[in-house]
Amino acid sequence: MFDVFLSPAAWLGALGIFALRVSDMTFDTLRLLFVVRGKKLIAWVLGFCQSVIFVIAITSVLQNLDNPLNVIGYAAGFATGNVVGMIIEERLAIGYVKLSIVSSGRGPMLAETLRCAGFAVTEIPARGRDGVVSMLSVSVRRKDVEQVEEIVRQQDGNAFMIAEDVRPVRRGFWRA
């Protein structure tokens, strides 16, 4: 049993399974995110590739159950692939986000600054715990969220901001 841990072939097999599983789960994570965003063709292609890789990986594990390194490589690849998929998805920043910004004193000025930067802003007067506030609704591409956050931080460091993933349905202004 312990001879397996000394065999280069056993380590290479486990490393291969690990790499397959990282690829499989990376595709799976990305596929799920594209499904949620309604991107059918990309989701189909990723799902196809993912399932082929999965079959190869699981077959390799089941044909060599006497090598515990294969099971470890399979499990480690699963966990690592999830994280790699999330990192790639964050960098791609596909999709849109609705930012709700609550400002107690600088709402109109903040709205104007955001508009000058090219963002569409809807101002909504509201009442907060301590009185009248401005509620700003800003829908942006995910890759623009940091820019909006920086503008808000500079204009009103005390503003409250939340983000929600959204799918545009119809019309409106979207920054190109």
Secondary structure, DSSP 8 states (H G I E B T S, - for coil): -GGGGG-HHHHHHHHHHHHHHHHHHHHHHHHHHHHHTT-HHHHHHHHHHHHHHHHHHHHHHHHTTT-HHHHHHHHHHHHHHHHHHHHHHHHH--SEEEEEEEESS-HHHHHHHHHHTT---EEEEEEETTEEEEEEEEEEEGGGHHHHHHHHHHH-TT-EEEEEEE---S-S----
